[in-house]
Amino acid sequence: RLLVSGDDGAHWTREPTVILGAVPASDHSGSGCQPLAAAVPNPDDAWIAALAAGRRPVVRSTCDQGRHWHADRPPGLRVRDGLDISATDCLHALLDVRDYRGTEHLYVTSDGGTSWRPIDERAGR
């Protein structure tokens, strides 16, 4: 569930449930929970990333304080466990995932998650 506040936290409103998908077979399966990451760069924009069945990243984003969410198409990489997301607004985000070999992969979007481009990790070394 996502809660939002328009008065610096004095009052909170529950927004519609954000459906991310089935929990993958992992240490979290018995709990009914799944690891997720969130980025809220400003009061209007938010991103949520999680692992779904098949251990594929699933990302949802909103540009209107959570009233409407759209599915994004992150890379088809199988993730070992965990992921992270950071964003500057509802169009620009960076997705950080770790594959089964333990290699970290970075992907960036500048169109609200419609397409994701890998960032060559070696470029920053």
LOMARDREN-59286 format. One record per atom (N, C-alpha, C): residue in one letter; x, y, z. Coordinates in steps of 0.1 Angstrom, whole numbers, plus 5000, padded with zeros to 4 digits. Each point is the difference from the previous one (the first is absolute). Layout:
# residues N
AXYZ
...
END
This chain:
# residues 125
R500849885000
R499250125000
R500950125000
L499550114994
L500750124999
L499250115007
L500650075010
L499450115007
L500650134995
V499250104998
V500550134996
V499550115010
S500850115001
S499650115008
S500250134993
G499150095001
G500150134994
G500350115010
D500149965013
D500250105010
D501249975009
D501149964994
D501249975007
D499849895011
G499249904997
G499849895009
G499050015011
A499350115001
A498950015010
A498949914997
H499649984988
H498949914996
H500549914988
W499649885000
W500449904989
W498749944994
T500149984986
T499049944993
T500549884993
R499349895000
R500449874994
R499650014985
E501049984991
E499750004986
E499749864996
P499549984987
P499749874996
P501249905001
T499749885002
T501049905001
T500849994986
V501349995001
V500849994988
V500449854999
I499549944989
I500249854997
I501449994994
L500849925006
L501449974995
L500149874994
G499349905005
G500149864994
G500249905011
A500149884997
A500249895009
A501450015007
V500149955012
V501350005007
V500849884994
P501250034996
P500949894995
P500349905010
A500449884996
A500449905010
A501350045006
S500050045012
S501250055007
S499849995015
D500950055008
D499950005014
D498850085004
H499450094992
H498950095003
H498749934997
S499949894994
S498849944995
S499049975012
G500649945010
G499149965011
G499450125008
S500650114999
S499550125007
S498950074993
G499849974987
G499050074992
G500550144996
C501350035003
C500550134996
C501149984990
Q500350114993
Q501149994990
Q500950125002
P501349994998
P500850125001
P499750104989
L499950125004
L499750114990
L500950125003
A500150084990
A500750135001
A499150114995
A500150125006
A499150114996
A500950124999
A499650094991
A500650134998
A498850104999
V500150115008
V499050105000
V500850134999
P500350044988
P500850124998
P499350145003
N498650005000
N499350115003
N498549965004
P499250095005
P498749955004
P499149944989
D500250034988
D499249954989
D500549874994
D501349985000
D500649894993
D500449895009
A499849874996
A500549895008
A500349884991
W500949925004
W500449874994
W500149895010
I499549884996
I500149895009
I500549884991
A501149945005
A500549884993
A500049885009
A499849884995
A499949885007
A500449884991
L500249895006
L500249884993
L498749924999
A499649964988
A498849924997
A500449864997
A499049924997
A500249864996
A501149994989
G500849905002
G501149994990
G501250095004
R499950075011
R501050095005
R500450114990
R499050044993
R500250124990
R499650125007
P500750114998
P499650135006
P498750054995
V499250055008
V498750064997
V500050155005
V499750094992
V500050145004
V498750074997
R499550085009
R498850084998
R500450145004
S499450104992
S500350145003
S498750084999
T500050125006
T498950095000
T500550144999
C499250084994
C500350154998
C499050085007
D499049945007
D498950085005
D499749955015
Q501050005008
Q499949975014
Q499349865003
G500249914991
G499649865002
G498649974996
R499350104994
R498649974995
R500049904989
H500950014991
H500149914989
H501549954999
W500149874998
W501349934999
W500149934986
H501250014994
H500149924988
H501249915001
A499849894993
A501149895000
A501150054991
D501249975004
D501250044993
D500649874995
R500850004990
R500649894994
R501549995003
P500449965012
P501550005002
P500649884993
P501350005000
P500849904992
P499549865004
G500249904991
G499649865003
G501049925007
L500850065009
L501049945007
L499449935012
R500549875003
R499649935012
R500850055012
V499450045010
V500750065012
V500149905011
R501250005006
R500249905011
R499250045012
D500250115005
D499250045012
D500350155002
G498950085001
G500150145002
G500250084988
L499650135001
L500250104990
L499850135007
D500550104992
D499850145006
D499650094988
I499350115003
I499650094990
I500250145006
S500450104992
S500150145003
S499450084988
A499550115003
A499450084990
A500150155002
T499950084990
T500050155001
T498650054998
D499149934993
D498750044997
D499249884995
C498950014994
C499249894995
C500549954986
L500950064994
L500649964987
L501449945001
H500750045010
H501449965001
H500349915012
A500549884998
A500349915011
A501249914997
L500749955010
L501149914999
L499649885008
L500149884994
L499749875006
L501349935002
D500349955012
D501249935003
D499649865004
V500549904993
V499749865003
V501249915001
R500049895007
R501149915001
R499549864994
D500849954991
D499649884993
D500549885009
Y499849874994
Y500449885008
Y501549985002
R500850074991
R501449995002
R500550105010
G499150095005
G500450105009
G500550134993
T499850014987
T500450114993
T498950115000
E500450125003
E499050115001
E499850064986
H498750034997
H499650064987
H499250125003
L500350114992
L499350125001
L499350034987
Y498750045002
Y499250044988
Y499450135003
V499850084989
V499550145001
V498850014991
T499050085004
T498950044991
T499850155000
S499650054989
S499750155000
S498650024993
D499349894999
D498650014995
D499049945009
G500250015013
G499049955009
G500049855001
G501049934996
G500149855001
G499549934988
T499650074989
T499649924988
T501249924994
S501250065001
S501249934995
S501150025011
W500949905001
W501150015009
W501349974992
R501050085003
R501349984993
R501049965011
P500849904997
P501149965009
P501150115000
I500550025012
I501250085002
I501249925001
D501050024992
D501349925001
D500750045013
E500049905009
E500750035013
E501450044999
R500749954989
R501450034998
R500350144997
A498950074995
A500250144996
A500450095011
G499649975012
G500350085012
G501349965007
R500749904995
R501249965007
R501250074995
END
